[in-house]
Amino acid sequence: MKLVKPGREQNGWAKEFVCTGVGNGNGGCGATLLVEEGDVFRTSSCHQGEVDHFTTFRCCACGVDTDIEVPSHVNSKAPSREAWVGAHASKENRAARAGLDE
């Protein structure tokens, strides 16, 4: 293989997914999204004493969560839902405050 023309540098993992709401009551909006490492978080569900673990993203268009399959190195770095929501709420609050200061 030979490199004909260099492309952009890839920073981390990213893949296109469709917002379906799978694993979370469905109801997704059908938007096609480029989901990156920082967009995913870990979730779990307990049914009849068995715990299942999932990797999930929240659609930026409609807010519905969708469970997806990701490489193990991405899943191992994904925060819990609570940590992810807290981090994103802080970013939104800072952005809102910055807008008010202008």
MARBA-3410 file (N, C-alpha, C, O; in Angstrom, 1 decimal):
102
0.9,-1.2,0.0,0.0,0.0,0.0,0.9,1.2,0.0,1.9,1.3,0.6 ~ 0.5,2.3,-0.7,1.2,3.5,-0.8,0.2,4.7,-0.5,-0.9,4.7,-0.9 ~ 0.8,5.6,0.3,0.0,6.8,0.6,0.1,7.8,-0.6,1.2,8.3,-0.9 ~ -1.0,8.1,-1.2,-1.1,9.0,-2.3,-1.1,10.4,-1.9,-0.4,11.3,-2.3 ~ -2.0,10.7,-0.9,-2.2,12.0,-0.4,-2.7,11.9,1.1,-3.7,11.2,1.3
-1.9,12.5,2.0,-2.3,12.4,3.4,-3.7,13.0,3.7,-4.1,14.0,3.1 ~ -4.5,12.3,4.6,-5.8,12.8,5.0,-5.6,13.6,6.3,-4.5,13.9,6.8 ~ -6.8,13.8,6.9,-6.7,14.5,8.2,-6.3,13.5,9.3,-6.5,12.3,9.1 ~ -5.8,14.0,10.3,-5.4,13.2,11.5,-6.6,12.7,12.2,-7.5,13.4,12.5 ~ -6.6,11.4,12.5,-7.7,10.8,13.2,-7.4,10.9,14.7,-6.4,10.4,15.2
-8.3,11.5,15.4,-8.2,11.6,16.9,-9.2,10.7,17.5,-10.4,11.1,17.6 ~ -8.8,9.6,18.0,-9.7,8.7,18.7,-10.7,8.0,17.8,-10.5,8.0,16.5 ~ -11.6,7.3,18.3,-12.6,6.5,17.6,-13.8,7.3,17.3,-14.3,8.1,18.0 ~ -14.4,7.0,16.1,-15.7,7.7,15.7,-16.3,6.8,14.7,-15.7,6.1,13.9 ~ -17.7,6.8,14.7,-18.4,5.9,13.7,-19.8,6.5,13.6,-20.4,7.1,14.5
-20.4,6.4,12.4,-21.8,6.8,12.2,-22.8,5.9,12.7,-22.6,4.6,12.5 ~ -23.8,6.4,13.4,-24.9,5.6,13.9,-26.2,6.3,13.6,-26.2,7.6,13.4 ~ -27.3,5.6,13.6,-28.6,6.2,13.5,-29.3,6.2,14.9,-29.2,5.2,15.6 ~ -29.9,7.3,15.2,-30.7,7.4,16.4,-31.9,6.6,16.3,-32.8,6.9,15.6 ~ -31.9,5.5,17.1,-33.1,4.5,17.0,-33.8,4.4,18.4,-35.0,4.0,18.4
-33.1,4.7,19.4,-33.6,4.4,20.8,-33.5,3.0,21.2,-34.1,2.6,22.2 ~ -32.8,2.1,20.4,-32.7,0.7,20.7,-32.2,0.5,22.2,-31.2,1.1,22.6 ~ -32.9,-0.3,22.9,-32.5,-0.6,24.3,-33.0,0.4,25.3,-32.8,0.2,26.5 ~ -33.7,1.4,24.8,-34.2,2.5,25.7,-35.6,2.9,25.3,-36.0,4.0,25.4 ~ -36.4,1.9,24.9,-37.8,2.2,24.6,-38.0,2.6,23.2,-39.1,3.0,22.8
-37.0,2.5,22.3,-37.1,3.0,20.9,-37.4,4.4,20.9,-37.1,5.2,21.8 ~ -38.1,4.9,19.9,-38.5,6.3,19.8,-37.5,7.3,19.3,-37.7,8.5,19.5 ~ -36.4,6.8,18.8,-35.4,7.6,18.2,-35.9,8.4,17.0,-36.9,8.0,16.4 ~ -35.2,9.5,16.6,-35.6,10.4,15.6,-35.2,10.0,14.2,-35.6,10.5,13.2 ~ -34.2,9.0,14.1,-33.7,8.6,12.8,-32.6,9.4,12.3,-32.1,9.2,11.1
-32.1,10.3,13.0,-30.9,11.2,12.6,-29.7,10.3,12.5,-29.5,9.4,13.3 ~ -28.9,10.6,11.4,-27.6,9.9,11.3,-26.6,10.8,12.0,-26.5,12.0,11.7 ~ -25.8,10.2,12.9,-24.9,11.0,13.7,-23.5,10.4,13.7,-23.3,9.2,13.6 ~ -22.5,11.3,13.7,-21.1,10.8,13.9,-20.8,10.8,15.4,-20.6,11.8,16.0 ~ -20.8,9.6,15.9,-20.6,9.4,17.4,-19.1,9.2,17.7,-18.5,8.3,17.1
-18.6,10.0,18.6,-17.2,9.9,18.9,-17.0,9.4,20.3,-18.0,9.2,21.1 ~ -15.8,9.1,20.7,-15.5,8.5,22.0,-16.2,9.2,23.2,-16.7,8.6,24.1 ~ -16.1,10.5,23.1,-16.6,11.4,24.2,-18.1,11.4,24.3,-18.7,12.0,25.2 ~ -18.8,10.9,23.3,-20.2,10.9,23.2,-20.9,9.7,23.8,-22.1,9.6,24.0 ~ -20.1,8.7,24.2,-20.7,7.4,24.7,-20.5,7.3,26.3,-19.6,7.9,26.8
-21.4,6.6,26.9,-21.4,6.3,28.3,-21.9,4.9,28.6,-22.6,4.3,27.7 ~ -21.6,4.4,29.7,-22.0,3.0,30.1,-23.3,3.1,30.8,-23.6,3.9,31.6 ~ -24.1,2.1,30.5,-25.4,1.9,31.2,-25.6,0.5,31.5,-24.8,-0.4,31.0 ~ -26.5,0.2,32.4,-26.8,-1.2,32.7,-28.3,-1.4,33.0,-29.0,-0.4,33.3 ~ -28.7,-2.6,32.9,-30.1,-3.0,33.2,-30.1,-4.3,34.0,-29.4,-5.2,33.7
-31.0,-4.3,35.0,-31.1,-5.5,35.8,-32.5,-6.1,35.6,-33.5,-5.5,35.7 ~ -32.5,-7.4,35.2,-33.8,-8.1,35.0,-33.7,-9.5,35.5,-32.8,-10.3,35.1 ~ -34.5,-9.8,36.4,-34.6,-11.2,37.1,-33.2,-11.5,37.7,-32.7,-12.7,37.5 ~ -32.5,-10.6,38.3,-31.3,-10.8,39.0,-30.1,-10.8,38.1,-28.9,-10.9,38.6 ~ -30.2,-10.7,36.8,-29.1,-10.6,35.9,-28.9,-9.2,35.4,-29.8,-8.4,35.1
-27.6,-8.8,35.4,-27.2,-7.4,35.0,-26.6,-7.4,33.7,-25.6,-8.2,33.4 ~ -27.1,-6.6,32.8,-26.6,-6.5,31.4,-26.0,-5.1,31.3,-26.5,-4.1,31.8 ~ -24.8,-5.0,30.7,-24.1,-3.7,30.5,-24.2,-3.3,29.0,-24.1,-4.2,28.1 ~ -24.3,-2.0,28.8,-24.4,-1.5,27.5,-23.5,-0.2,27.3,-23.1,0.4,28.3 ~ -23.3,0.1,26.1,-22.6,1.4,25.7,-23.7,2.2,25.0,-24.3,1.7,24.0
-23.9,3.4,25.4,-25.0,4.2,24.9,-24.6,5.6,24.5,-23.6,6.1,25.0 ~ -25.3,6.2,23.5,-25.1,7.6,23.2,-26.4,8.3,23.3,-27.5,7.7,23.1 ~ -26.4,9.6,23.6,-27.6,10.4,23.6,-27.7,11.3,22.4,-26.7,12.0,22.1 ~ -28.7,11.2,21.6,-28.9,12.0,20.3,-28.9,13.5,20.6,-29.7,13.9,21.5 ~ -28.1,14.2,19.9,-28.0,15.7,20.1,-29.2,16.4,19.4,-29.5,17.5,19.7
-30.0,15.6,18.6,-31.2,16.2,17.9,-32.4,16.1,18.8,-33.2,17.0,18.9 ~ -32.6,14.9,19.4,-33.9,14.6,20.1,-33.7,14.2,21.6,-34.7,14.2,22.3 ~ -32.5,13.9,22.0,-32.2,13.6,23.4,-32.5,12.1,23.8,-32.4,11.8,24.9 ~ -32.9,11.3,22.8,-33.1,9.9,23.1,-31.8,9.1,23.1,-30.9,9.3,22.4 ~ -31.7,8.1,24.1,-30.5,7.3,24.2,-30.7,6.1,23.3,-31.7,5.5,23.2
-29.5,5.7,22.7,-29.5,4.5,21.9,-28.3,3.6,22.3,-27.2,4.1,22.4 ~ -28.5,2.3,22.5,-27.4,1.4,22.8,-26.7,1.0,21.6,-27.4,0.7,20.6 ~ -25.4,0.9,21.6,-24.6,0.6,20.4,-23.5,-0.4,20.8,-23.1,-0.5,21.9 ~ -22.9,-1.0,19.8,-21.7,-1.8,19.9,-20.5,-1.0,19.6,-20.5,-0.3,18.5 ~ -19.5,-1.0,20.5,-18.3,-0.2,20.2,-17.1,-1.1,20.5,-17.2,-2.2,21.2
-15.9,-0.8,20.0,-14.7,-1.6,20.3,-14.5,-1.6,21.9,-14.8,-0.6,22.5 ~ -13.8,-2.6,22.3,-13.6,-2.8,23.8,-12.8,-1.6,24.4,-13.0,-1.2,25.5 ~ -11.8,-1.1,23.6,-11.0,0.0,24.1,-11.8,1.3,24.3,-11.5,2.1,25.1 ~ -12.9,1.4,23.5,-13.8,2.6,23.7,-14.7,2.4,24.9,-14.8,3.3,25.7 ~ -15.2,1.2,25.0,-16.1,0.9,26.1,-15.4,1.0,27.5,-15.9,1.5,28.4
-14.1,0.6,27.5,-13.4,0.6,28.8,-13.1,2.0,29.3,-12.9,2.2,30.4 ~ -13.1,3.0,28.3,-12.9,4.4,28.7,-14.2,5.2,29.0,-14.1,6.3,29.4 ~ -15.3,4.6,28.6,-16.6,5.3,28.7,-17.0,5.5,30.2,-16.9,4.6,31.0 ~ -17.4,6.7,30.5,-17.8,7.0,31.9,-19.2,6.4,32.1,-19.9,6.0,31.2 ~ -19.6,6.4,33.4,-21.0,6.0,33.7,-22.0,7.1,33.2,-21.5,8.2,32.8
-23.2,6.8,33.1,-24.2,7.7,32.6,-24.2,9.0,33.5,-24.3,10.1,33.0 ~ -24.2,8.7,34.8,-24.2,9.9,35.8,-23.0,10.8,35.6,-23.2,12.0,35.6 ~ -21.8,10.3,35.4,-20.6,11.1,35.2,-20.7,11.8,33.9,-20.4,13.0,33.8 ~ -21.2,11.2,32.8,-21.3,11.8,31.5,-22.3,12.9,31.5,-22.1,14.0,31.0 ~ -23.5,12.7,32.2,-24.5,13.7,32.2,-24.0,14.9,33.0,-24.2,16.1,32.7
-23.3,14.6,34.2,-22.8,15.7,35.0,-21.8,16.6,34.2,-21.8,17.8,34.3 ~ -20.9,15.9,33.5,-19.9,16.7,32.7,-20.6,17.5,31.6,-20.1,18.6,31.4 ~ -21.6,16.9,30.9,-22.2,17.7,29.9,-23.1,18.8,30.4,-23.2,19.8,29.7 ~ -23.7,18.6,31.5,-24.5,19.7,32.1,-23.6,20.8,32.5,-24.0,22.0,32.3 ~ -22.4,20.6,33.0,-21.5,21.6,33.4,-21.1,22.4,32.2,-21.0,23.6,32.2
-20.8,21.7,31.0,-20.4,22.4,29.8,-21.6,23.3,29.3,-21.3,24.4,28.9 ~ -22.8,22.8,29.4,-23.9,23.6,28.9,-24.1,24.8,29.8,-24.4,25.9,29.3 ~ -24.0,24.7,31.1,-24.1,25.8,32.0,-23.0,26.8,31.8,-23.3,28.0,31.8 ~ -21.8,26.4,31.5,-20.7,27.4,31.2,-21.0,28.1,29.9,-20.8,29.3,29.8 ~ -21.5,27.4,28.9,-21.8,28.0,27.6,-23.0,29.0,27.8,-22.9,30.1,27.2
-24.0,28.7,28.6,-25.1,29.6,28.8,-24.6,30.8,29.5,-25.0,31.9,29.2 ~ -23.7,30.7,30.5,-23.2,31.8,31.3,-22.4,32.7,30.4,-22.5,33.9,30.5 ~ -21.6,32.1,29.5,-20.8,32.9,28.6,-21.6,33.7,27.6,-21.3,34.8,27.3 ~ -22.8,33.1,27.2,-23.7,33.9,26.3,-24.3,35.1,27.1,-24.6,36.1,26.4 ~ -24.5,34.9,28.4,-25.1,36.0,29.1,-24.1,37.1,29.4,-24.5,38.3,29.5
-22.9,36.8,29.4,-21.8,37.8,29.7,-21.5,38.7,28.5,-20.9,39.8,28.7 ~ -22.0,38.3,27.3,-21.7,39.1,26.1,-22.5,40.4,26.0,-22.4,41.1,25.1
END
